Amino acid sequence: MTNNIQPSPSSQEVPHIIIAGGGITGLAAAYYLEKRVKSKGTSLRYTLLEKSDELGGKIVTEKQDGYLIDGGPDSFITRKPWGVSLCRDLGLEDELIGTNDELRNIFVLSDGKLKPMPEGLMLVVPTRFLPFATSSLISIPGKLRMGMEPFIPPRIEDGDETLASFIRRRLGEEALKKLAAPLLSGIYVSDPERLSLKSSFPRLLELEREYGSLTKGMIAARRKAAAWRKEHGKSSLSMFVTLRKGMEQLVHALEGHLDSSSVQTGLRVTSVTSEEENGPPYLVKIEGGQTLRADAVILSTPARVSSHLLEDLDPQLSQQLDEIRFTSTAVVTLGYPPQNGMPALDGFGFLVPETENRHINACTWTSTKFDHRSPDSHKLIRCFLGGPGKEELVDWDDQTMINTVRRELNEIMSFQAQPEMTRIYRWHKAHPQYDLGHMDREEKIRQRADTHQGLALAGSSYDGVGIPDCIRQAEEAVESLGFPENK
């Protein structure tokens, strides 16, 4: 359904669009509005409103004592093209740096010891026999159960399924607990017993339907990828990339392409209402009493915030948005100088299954994963805490959190070195939960929002949590407004 805008009778002749939220989604939406004006001659003006004094949302980069610290996302996936495409548009292509894949070892904590993931594991599916057979990560009964996967009949029902149900059905309980839960549900910071497979990893469903087996499907996909590389050459980009000066470099580049007079920080939107039943002009109220009029509104705020903003405009839509749950996490970053007791960090880090009863959920060895993140011979490590069932950890005081992380690193890695730098980032209710049925829930939200001419919703709450998905949704939100070109 299109959601075309027309200038409201009481507005100025040039349409005015308000974007609520200055994270990556809101910034990208403003960028695509600017781009439309310049490339297609569309006449419009926009105002981006951000409650905090800084733009970027969870994308935060700091420099401290020679360390480059990303407090939120530290990279984005290249298989979803919208992130790389935007970087190229912004002139950042030469600033993209990939992971150091020659050191691409990922470990899983199992029975208190770090054990490498077997080579040839695609998502959680083994595609090479020998590395999987000789791995100490999975028990012999667990390997036998995973080896039965090609003989498990595909599910007949077409409805949604949780990640836990799917993995347990196809690969068994041990694969769920040691691989899928920490790796796949960790990406979404979600409980695998509640995480919607359709909304998180639909490719797994597609493989089951097309090939009747994940193993057969992944082997076929690997062969196709090898054939493509042989014909076209290996891509110059790794699966994950970051920016040389940290992820905030993307935020600054977007800022530099926007009309500074159209971007307002330190202004919190408190409600969105309308003078008409289902459309503009919209009245966007700001904390402090100011009200702005708009022909269209793009809400790039989290669903829980958008729910509050739309209470008066549409109670039903507000209630639908409020059904999307959120969870909280913390990121603890530690920097280490060269010193005795510092182990070699030969890999990208490790995952911690719930069964290990640790406070740390995962750990990234950032200075190994990416270049330009620490001074020479220094080490930079990020540890993740919180999430479903562990949210109370996010409210621990700094010293308790740092002491806990250091103690567990010592126990897991025999890590007795002293950090010279520590930094904590807390993300309260920042991670949307794609619970079972999320796709249907999102569709109902879209349909309801489309009854309001000139209203668009975008961001990680809806259709993808990563940076590329947020950029895609921003562009789709701008396109959905259907601005006419100047004649």
C-alpha positions in Angstrom: 0.0 0.0 0.0 1.4 3.4 -0.9 1.2 6.2 1.6 1.6 9.2 -0.8 1.6 12.7 0.7 0.1 15.8 -0.7 0.6 19.3 0.8 -2.2 19.9 3.3 -4.5 22.8 2.5 -3.3 24.7 5.6 0.4 24.0 5.1 3.0 25.8 3.0 3.1 24.9 -0.7 6.3 23.0 -0.2 5.7 19.7 1.8 7.2 19.6 5.2 8.4 16.2 6.5 9.3 15.6 10.2 11.7 12.7 11.1 11.5 11.7 14.8 14.7 10.0 15.9 18.3 10.7 14.9 19.8 7.2 15.0 21.0 5.5 11.8 17.5 5.1 10.5 16.5 8.7 10.9 19.8 10.0 9.5 19.5 7.7 6.5 15.9 8.9 5.9 17.0 12.5 6.0 19.9 11.6 3.6 17.5 10.0 1.1 15.2 13.0 1.3 18.1 15.3 0.5 19.1 13.0 -2.3 15.6 13.0 -3.8 15.5 16.8 -3.7 18.9 17.0 -5.5 18.5 14.2 -8.0 14.8 14.4 -8.9 14.1 18.0 -8.3 11.5 17.3 -5.7 10.5 20.4 -3.7 10.2 19.6 0.0 11.7 20.5 3.4 12.3 18.3 6.4 13.1 18.6 10.1 15.0 15.8 11.9 14.3 15.9 15.7 16.6 14.0 18.1 16.0 14.1 21.9 19.7 13.8 22.8 22.5 16.2 22.1 24.2 13.8 19.8 23.1 12.0 16.6 23.7 8.3 15.9 21.7 6.5 18.5 23.5 3.3 19.5 26.3 4.0 17.1 28.9 5.5 19.4 32.7 5.6 18.9 35.2 7.1 21.4 38.9 7.5 21.3 40.7 7.0 24.6 44.4 6.5 25.3 45.0 5.4 21.7 42.1 2.9 21.7 39.2 3.2 19.2 36.1 2.0 21.1 32.7 1.3 19.5 30.1 1.2 22.3 27.3 -0.2 20.1 27.6 -2.1 16.8 31.2 -2.4 15.7 30.6 -3.6 12.2 27.9 -4.6 9.7 27.3 -7.4 7.3 28.1 -7.0 3.6 25.7 -9.7 2.3 22.9 -7.2 2.9 24.0 -4.5 0.4 22.4 -1.4 1.8 25.2 -0.5 4.3 28.0 -0.8 1.7 25.9 1.1 -0.8 25.3 4.0 1.5 29.0 4.1 2.4 29.9 4.3 -1.3 27.4 7.1 -1.8 28.9 9.0 1.0 32.5 8.6 -0.3 33.5 6.2 2.5 34.3 3.2 0.3 38.1 3.5 0.9 37.4 3.8 4.6 35.8 0.3 4.9 38.0 -2.3 6.4 37.3 -6.0 6.7 37.9 -8.6 9.4 41.3 -10.2 9.6 40.0 -13.5 8.3 43.3 -15.3 8.5 42.7 -15.2 12.3 39.0 -16.1 12.1 38.7 -18.5 14.9 35.6 -18.4 17.0 35.4 -20.3 20.3 32.6 -21.7 22.4 32.8 -22.1 26.2 32.0 -25.7 26.9 32.4 -27.4 30.3 34.5 -24.4 31.4 37.0 -24.6 28.4 37.2 -22.7 25.2 36.7 -25.0 22.2 37.0 -23.9 18.6 34.0 -24.1 16.3 34.7 -26.7 13.7 35.6 -25.5 10.2 32.9 -25.7 7.6 30.2 -24.7 10.0 27.7 -22.5 8.2 25.4 -20.8 10.7 25.0 -24.0 12.8 25.1 -26.5 10.0 28.2 -28.7 9.4 29.2 -28.9 5.8 32.6 -30.6 6.2 32.7 -34.1 7.7 36.3 -34.4 9.1 36.5 -31.1 11.1 33.1 -31.7 12.5 33.8 -35.4 13.4 37.1 -34.5 15.2 35.8 -31.5 17.0 35.7 -31.7 20.8 32.9 -29.1 21.1 30.0 -31.5 20.4 29.7 -34.9 22.2 29.5 -38.1 20.2 25.7 -38.5 20.8 25.3 -34.9 19.8 27.3 -35.4 16.6 25.2 -38.5 15.8 22.1 -36.5 16.3 23.3 -33.7 14.0 24.4 -36.3 11.5 20.9 -37.5 11.2 19.7 -34.1 10.0 19.5 -35.1 6.2 17.1 -37.8 7.1 14.7 -35.7 9.2 11.6 -35.0 7.1 10.7 -31.3 6.6 8.0 -29.7 8.6 4.6 -29.8 6.8 3.1 -26.8 8.6 3.7 -23.4 7.0 3.3 -21.2 10.1 6.0 -19.5 12.2 8.3 -21.5 14.5 10.7 -20.5 17.2 14.4 -20.8 16.6 14.7 -23.3 19.4 11.9 -25.5 18.1 13.5 -25.5 14.6 17.0 -26.3 15.7 15.9 -28.9 18.2 13.8 -30.6 15.5 16.4 -30.6 12.9 19.8 -30.8 14.7 19.0 -31.8 18.3 19.2 -30.3 21.8 23.0 -30.1 22.0 23.2 -28.2 18.8 20.6 -25.8 20.1 22.4 -25.1 23.4 26.0 -25.1 22.3 25.7 -23.5 18.9 22.3 -22.0 17.9 21.4 -20.3 21.2 24.7 -18.4 21.8 25.4 -17.7 18.1 22.1 -17.1 16.3 19.8 -15.9 19.1 22.8 -13.9 20.3 22.7 -11.8 17.2 19.2 -10.8 18.1 19.8 -10.7 21.8 16.8 -12.9 22.2 15.6 -16.0 24.0 15.7 -18.8 21.3 12.5 -20.3 22.9 10.7 -17.1 21.8 12.6 -15.9 18.8 10.7 -16.0 15.5 12.5 -18.0 12.9 10.7 -16.3 10.0 11.7 -12.9 11.2 15.3 -13.7 12.1 16.7 -16.5 9.9 14.2 -17.2 7.1 17.0 -18.7 5.0 16.9 -21.8 7.3 13.3 -22.3 6.5 13.9 -21.8 2.8 16.7 -24.4 2.8 14.4 -26.9 4.6 11.7 -26.4 2.0 13.9 -26.4 -1.0 16.3 -29.2 -0.2 14.5 -31.1 2.6 17.7 -30.8 4.6 19.8 -27.9 6.0 23.0 -29.9 5.4 22.2 -30.6 1.8 21.1 -27.0 1.3 24.2 -25.5 2.9 26.5 -27.8 0.9 24.7 -26.7 -2.3 25.0 -23.1 -1.3 28.7 -23.5 -0.6 29.3 -25.0 -4.0 27.3 -22.2 -5.7 29.4 -19.6 -3.9 32.6 -21.4 -4.9 31.5 -21.4 -8.5 30.6 -17.8 -8.4 34.0 -16.8 -6.9 35.7 -18.9 -9.6 33.9 -17.0 -12.3 33.9 -13.5 -10.8 36.8 -13.6 -8.4 36.8 -13.2 -4.7 35.0 -10.2 -3.3 37.3 -7.5 -1.9 35.0 -7.2 1.2 34.8 -9.7 4.0 31.5 -10.8 5.4 31.7 -8.1 8.1 33.2 -4.6 7.7 33.7 -1.6 9.8 35.1 1.9 9.2 38.6 2.9 9.8 37.7 5.6 12.3 34.9 3.5 14.0 31.3 3.2 13.2 30.5 6.8 14.2 32.4 7.8 11.0 29.2 6.8 9.1 27.2 9.1 11.4 29.5 12.0 10.8 29.5 11.4 7.0 25.7 11.5 7.0 25.6 14.7 9.1 28.0 16.3 6.6 25.6 15.6 3.7 22.5 17.1 5.5 21.3 20.6 5.7 22.4 21.6 9.2 19.5 23.9 9.6 17.1 20.9 9.2 18.7 18.9 12.0 17.7 19.7 15.5 19.1 18.0 18.6 18.1 18.2 22.2 14.4 18.2 21.3 12.1 15.4 22.4 8.9 14.7 20.5 6.1 14.0 23.0 3.2 13.3 20.7 1.9 13.2 17.1 -1.7 14.1 16.4 -3.6 15.2 13.3 -6.2 17.9 12.4 -7.8 15.4 10.0 -9.1 11.9 10.7 -6.5 9.9 8.7 -3.9 12.3 7.5 -2.1 15.7 7.4 -1.6 18.2 8.6 0.1 16.5 11.5 0.9 18.3 14.7 4.2 17.2 16.2 4.5 18.4 19.8 7.9 18.9 21.4 8.8 18.9 25.1 8.6 22.4 26.3 5.4 23.4 24.5 6.4 23.9 20.8 4.3 22.4 18.1 5.4 21.8 14.5 3.1 21.2 11.6 4.0 18.5 9.0 2.6 17.0 5.8 4.3 13.7 6.6 6.0 12.1 9.6 8.7 9.4 9.6 9.0 7.7 13.1 12.4 6.1 13.3 12.0 5.8 17.1 11.8 2.4 18.7 8.4 0.8 18.6 7.9 1.3 22.4 8.6 5.1 21.9 6.4 5.4 18.8 3.6 3.7 20.7 3.6 6.5 23.2 3.8 9.2 20.5 0.8 7.8 18.7 -1.5 7.2 21.7 -3.8 10.1 20.8 -3.6 9.8 17.0 -4.4 6.1 16.9 -4.9 4.1 20.1 -5.1 0.8 18.2 -1.8 1.3 16.4 -0.3 2.4 19.7 -1.4 -0.8 21.3 0.0 -2.9 18.4 3.4 -1.2 18.7 3.4 -1.7 22.5 3.3 -5.5 21.9 6.9 -5.5 20.7 9.1 -6.2 23.7 12.5 -4.8 24.4 15.5 -6.0 26.4 18.6 -4.3 27.9 22.3 -5.0 27.5 25.7 -3.7 28.6 29.0 -3.6 26.8 32.2 -3.6 28.8 35.4 -2.7 26.9 38.9 -3.3 28.3 42.2 -2.2 27.0 45.5 -3.9 27.9 49.1 -2.8 27.4 51.8 -5.4 26.5 52.5 -7.3 29.8 53.1 -10.6 31.4 50.0 -12.8 31.8 48.5 -11.5 28.6 47.5 -14.5 26.4 47.6 -14.5 22.7 44.2 -13.6 21.2 44.3 -15.8 18.2 40.7 -15.5 17.1 37.7 -13.2 17.0 36.4 -14.1 20.5 34.1 -16.6 22.2 30.4 -17.3 22.9 29.0 -18.5 26.2 26.0 -20.9 26.2 23.5 -20.4 29.0 24.4 -23.8 30.4 27.8 -22.4 31.5 26.2 -20.2 34.1 28.3 -17.1 33.4 27.5 -13.5 33.5 29.3 -12.8 30.2 27.3 -13.8 27.1 30.0 -13.3 24.6 33.4 -11.7 24.2 35.0 -10.1 21.1 38.8 -9.8 20.7 38.4 -6.5 18.9 42.1 -5.8 18.3 42.4 -9.2 16.5 39.2 -8.9 14.6 40.0 -5.5 13.1 43.0 -3.3 12.5 43.4 0.2 13.8 41.6 -0.5 17.1 44.4 -0.3 19.6 48.0 0.9 19.9 50.7 -1.5 18.6 50.9 -4.7 20.7 48.0 -3.5 22.9 44.8 -5.6 23.1 41.2 -4.4 23.1 38.4 -6.7 24.3 34.6 -6.2 24.4 32.4 -8.3 26.7 28.6 -8.4 26.5 26.2 -8.8 29.5 22.5 -8.6 30.0 19.7 -9.6 27.7 16.8 -12.0 28.4 16.9 -13.3 31.9 19.9 -11.2 32.8 18.7 -7.6 32.5 19.4 -6.8 36.1 23.1 -7.0 35.4 22.8 -3.8 33.3 22.0 -1.8 36.4 25.1 -3.0 38.4 27.5 -0.2 39.3 30.6 0.2 37.2 33.1 -1.4 39.6 30.9 -4.5 40.2 30.5 -5.0 36.5 34.2 -4.6 35.7 35.2 -6.8 38.6 32.8 -9.5 37.4 34.1 -9.3 33.8 37.7 -9.5 34.9 37.1 -12.4 37.2 35.3 -14.4 34.5 38.0 -13.6 31.9 40.6 -14.8 34.3 38.6 -18.1 34.9 37.8 -18.7 31.2 41.1 -17.5 29.6 43.6 -17.7 32.5 43.6 -14.0 32.0 45.5 -12.2 34.8 46.6 -9.1 33.0 45.7 -5.7 34.4 43.6 -3.4 32.0 44.8 0.2 31.6 41.5 1.3 30.2 37.9 0.3 30.9 34.6 1.7 29.5 31.0 0.7 30.0 28.1 1.3 27.7 24.6 0.6 28.9 21.7 0.1 26.5 18.4 0.2 28.4 15.5 -1.4 26.5 17.4 -0.9 23.3 16.9 -4.3 21.6 13.6 -5.3 20.1 12.5 -8.8 20.6 11.3 -10.6 17.4 9.0 -13.0 19.3 7.1 -15.8 17.6 4.6 -14.3 15.2 6.6 -11.1 14.8 6.1 -11.0 11.0 2.3 -11.1 11.3 2.5 -8.5 14.1 4.6 -6.3 11.9 2.3 -6.7 8.9 -0.7 -5.6 11.1 1.3 -2.6 12.2 2.1 -1.7 8.6 -1.5 -2.0 7.5 -2.8 0.1 10.4 -0.1 2.8 9.8 -1.0 2.9 6.1 -4.4 4.1 7.0 -2.7 7.4 8.0 -1.7 9.3 4.8 1.9 10.5 5.2 2.9 8.4 8.2 5.8 6.0 8.0 7.5 3.7 10.6 11.1 2.5 10.2 13.9 1.0 12.3 15.1 -2.1 14.0 11.8 -2.7 15.7 10.3 -4.0 12.5 12.2 -5.8 9.7 15.8 -6.4 10.6 18.0 -5.2 13.5 21.3 -4.6 11.7 22.6 -1.4 10.2 21.9 -2.4 6.6 18.3 -3.3 7.4 17.8 0.0 9.1 19.2 1.9 6.1 16.9 -0.1 3.8 13.9 0.7 5.9 14.8 4.3 5.9 14.9 4.4 2.1 11.6 2.5 1.8 10.0 4.9 4.2 11.0 7.9 2.1 9.8 6.1 -1.1 6.5 5.2 0.5 5.6 8.8 0.8 5.5 9.1 -3.0 6.8 12.6 -3.5 5.9 14.1 -6.9 8.8 15.3 -9.0 8.9 18.9 -10.1 7.7 19.5 -13.7 
